[in-house]
Amino acid sequence: MTKRAILFILGLMLIASGCAGRANEELAKVEVGMTGQMVKKQLGQPAKVRLVRFTGHEDDYLVWQYNFVPDRPT
């Protein structure tokens, strides 16, 4: 498992954590080692894609943002 894969999944989970119910169901479909195409097939097209440099890292990381809207207002 690469650092990029770990950071990608952690970033995806952090972004989606605001809508816990549906987000948990959707994120359960994502597994370490999946390609970008596999993630898109499971979750669809991301709402936003950006390069991020995390503190203490020398590389930029591609972060896909998904916005999961709850079925009912919370």
Secondary structure by P-SEA (a helix, b strand, c coil): ccaaaaaaaaaaaaaaccccaaaaaaaaaccccccaaaaaaacccccbbbbbbcccccbbbbbbbbbbbbcccc
